Amino acid sequence: MKNLAKFLKVLMIVVLSVSVLACNDDNDMEETKTNTIADFVVKNSNNYSSLLAALTKADLVETLKGAGPFTVFAPDNAAFSAFLSANGFANLDAVPVNTLKQILLNHVVSGAVKSTDLTTGYISTLSTTAPNNLNISMFVNTSGGVKLNGVSDVTGANNIVDNGVVHLVNKVIGLPTIVTFAVADPTFSTLVTALTRADQPNFVSILSTANGTNPAPFTVFAPTNNAFGALLTELGVSGLSAINTATLTATLNHHVVAGANVRSTSLTNNMTVGTLGGNITANITGGAKLTDANGRVSNIVAVNVQASNGVIHAIDKVILPKLN
């Protein structure tokens, strides 16, 4: 009986020890559970299976499990289907890996940015498809909800996870060109009207040229709506329609540099800038500005809006060709 009692005592100690170890293992498992951006996509794979497949193909799952923090604009399955169809891809496998990776990175921003932190303007994404591997800009319009690059609406904001924030969107945000930003940003609506006037060259096609293909990349000095309004007053005309074809073409050409992605940091005093219409002069003392052939000075009021095929700088006065 004594031996049996000893055996039972030892057995009880073993059972208790195993139970304690099991509890510790359970606690360890609970402690190692994560809720990262990647985990969020997996948990919501019913609506985001295409995004998960794309992240997996582009080898970005581990990145979005990382420390971050990141802000991700997450397109749903319908958004991916529409994107593939619009771009002539049969499925995700038909999209080149590097292209897919850069498109996905164009949905990722550094930092944890809630919707209440967003204001109308430009932010930088993690995509580096711009000339010289620069980060691509994204235009955020908060005038009615949140719209990105003029195409994608935030439909479910502020999904907070361990390493950032996920905002659900209804369109894939493609890699933007110069034209993308000109159209998306209402500040440039008059410029778009001028560029698309029926008697003008096909500026939309030209300024959509892919980086590395002649005549891209571009540097565009983009007059604001107020700049065009001031021009009409200066010329004493009622509207753009009163400016003749040749003059408008020459004027627009004076705002475009071909074959160069000129960032604001590359501008210097008395720098000759060769545009499609002729030379203008840049200066940076007292703020970056441009002087046209008539001695008229345009201030650069916003810089380095980076597209995949060039860069935009906003100016407050329209540059004119030499006036007779």
N, C-alpha and C positions, 0 to 999 in steps of 0.2 A: 504493500500500500504506500509505503514511503516513497518507493521508486516511481509509482504511478503519479503521486502528488508532485514530485519533482518534475516529471515529464510534462504534466499539465501546466505547471508554472512556467517552464521554459517555453512551451508552445504559446502560452498567452503573451509572453514577452515578445516572441517572434511576430505574432499576429499584430500586436500593437505597433511594433516597429515598422512593419510593412504598411500599416494604415497611415502612420505619420509620414512615411516616405511618399506614399501615394498622394496624400494631401499636399505635400510640398511640391510634387510634380505638377499637380493641378494648378497650384498657385503660380508656378513658373510658367505654365502654358498660358494662363490668363495674363501674366505680366508681359509676355512676348507677343500678344495679339496686337495688330496694328490696324490703323484706319487711315491709310495714306491715299493719295490721289489714285494710284493704281488699284488699291483695294476698292475704292468707291466705284471705279469703272467695272470691276469684276462683279461686285455686289448688284450692280444695275445693268448687267449684261443683256437682259431682255430687250432693252431699248438702246444699248450701247455696245452690242457685240461687234459691230463694224469698227467702232473706235478701238475696242480691245484688240481685234485682229490687226488693225493698222499699227497700233503701238507695238504689238508683238513683232510684226514684220520689220518695222523700223528700228527694233532693238531699243525701245524707249521705256519699256515697262520698269526696268530697274532704276532708270533715271527718275521716274515719277514715284518711286518708292523711297527716294533719297531724302536728305534732310531739308532741302529747299531753303526757305519756303517758295512755293510756286503758285501762280494763279493760272488755272486752265479753263479755257472756253471750250466746252465739250459738245461736239456735234452728235446728234442722235443718228439712228440707222437711216431714217428717211433723208436726212441731210447728206449722208454719204452716198446713198443711191442716186440722188439728184446730181451730186457733184460728179460721180463716175459717168453718168449718162451725158451730162453737159460737156464733158471733156473727152468723150469718145473712148472711155475705158470699159471693157467688158466686165471687169471685176477688180478687186484690190490687187490681185496678183499681176494685173497688167500695168500697174503703176510702178515705174522704176523706183527702187528702194530709196535712193538719195532724194528724189523728188518728193516721195511720200514723207520722208523724215523731215524735210524742210517745211512742207505744208503743215505737218503736225506741230513742229516747233513754232510755227506762226500763230498757233493757238495758245502759246505758253508765255507768260510774263514773269519776270523775277519778282519775288515778294508776295505777301498775302494781301491782295487788293480786293476789298469788299466793294459791292456795287455803290455804296454811299461814298466811297473814296474816289470814284470815277467822275471826271468832269469832261466837258467837251474839249477835245484837243488830241494831241498825239502822245502815244506811249511806244516803247520799244518791245518787240517780241524777241524770242531766242533764235528765230530763224536768221541764218547768215548767208542768204542767197544773193545779197546785194553785192555790187562791185567791191573788190578788196575784202570780201568776207565780213562786211559791215552788217550790223543788226538791222532788220527790217522794222519800219514804223507801222503803227496801227492807228487809224483814226477812230476815235470814240465820240459818238454823238449822243448826248444825254438829254436832248431837247424833248424827247417823248419816249421814255424808257431808255434802254441802252442799245444802240445799233453800232456795229463794228464794220468799218470800211464800206459803209453804205449798203451792206448786203445781208448781214447776219444779226438777228435780234436775240438778246438774252431772254430766255423764256423761264428760267428757274435760277435765281441768283442765290449766292451766299451759302453754298453747301460747304460747311467748314469741316476740314479733315486735319489729320495730325501735321501734315507738312504743307498746308496752304488752303486754298479756296478753289472750289469748282463752280463755274457758272455754266448752266446748260444753254446751248444755242441751237437755232433751227437751220443754220446753213454752215457748210464748210467754208472757212475763210481762206480763199486762194491767195497765192503770192501776188501782192499788189504791184501794179505798174504806175508810172507817172499819171496815166489816165484815171486809174482807180481813185487816187486821192483827189484829183481835180474834180471828178464827178461826185465823190462822197462828201467833200467839204463844201458846205454852202457858201463859204467865204469866196470861193472861186467860181460862182455860178455865171457871172458875166463873162469871165474868161472862157468858160466852156461854150457859152453862146457864140463868142467870137470864133473860137477854134472850129466849131461845127457849122458855121454859116455856109450855105450851099455853094457859094462862089469861091470858097477857100480850098487849098490842098487838103488831102485827107490826113489832117494832123492827128486824128485819133489813131489811125493805123500806124503812122510814123512813130508816135510817142508810146505805142504799145510794143515796139520792137524789143525782142528779148535781149538781155545783156549778153555781150559778146558777139552780137550780130550787127553789122553796120546798118545805121549810124549810131546805135546805142553803145555805151550808156549816155545819158543826157544830164545836163544841169539846166534846170528851168527856173527862171526868175519870174514868179507868178504874181501878177498884179491882183490886188484884192478888188472886191466890188466897189469899195470907196475910191480906189485908184482910178477905175474906169469912169466912175461918176465925175471925178475931178477932171479927167481928160475931156469928157464931153463938154464940160463947162469951159475949159481952156480953149477948145477948138470952136466953141460957139455953135455946136450942133445938137440936135434933139435926141439922137440915139446912134447906136452902132450902124444902123442901116444907112446913115448919112455919110459914112466913111467909105470911100470907093475901094474897089477890090484890091488894086495894087498897093495902096497905102496900108490897108489892113494886113495884107500878107507880109509886107515889109516890116510892119510894126510887130506882128507876132513872131516873126523870125528873129527879131532883135532880143527876144526873151529866152532863146534856146541855144545852148552850147551842145554840140554833138561830139561824141567820142571821149567824154570826160565826166567823171563823177566828182565835181568840185565841192568839197565840204567847206564850211565857213572858215575853218582853221587854215585852209590853204590860201585864202585871200590875203593880199598884201597891199600896201600903199602904192598907188600909181601902177597897178597891175593891169595890163591890157588883157581884156577878156574877148576872145573871138567868138561871136555868136553867128548863127546862120545868116543874119542880116548885115553883119558888119561889126566893127570893134566898138566896145564900150570900155570904160575905165573904172576899176574898183579901187576903193580906199577904205581903210579901217580906223583911222584916227577919229575919235569921237563917235564911233559906231560904224558898222559896215554900211557902205553906200555905193551906188553905181552912178556914173555920169555918162549921159549919152552924147551924141555928136553935136547936140544943140546946147550943151552946157547945163541941161536939166538934171537935177539930182534926185535919185530914188533911194530912199532908206530901206535897208533890209530889215523887216520887222519880225520875221520868224525864220529860223534856219534849220537845215538838216532834216527835212522830212524825207526819210530814206525809203525809196521804192526798190523793187528788184532790178529795175533797169535804169536807175538814175536817182537824182536828188532834187528836191524842190526847196527854194527859198522864197518866202512871200515878200513882196515889195509894195510900198505905199504910193508909187507913182509909175504910170505906164512909160516905158522906154520908147522913144520915137526915133525913126530914121532921120537922116539929115533933111531939114526942111528948107525948101528953096526960098 
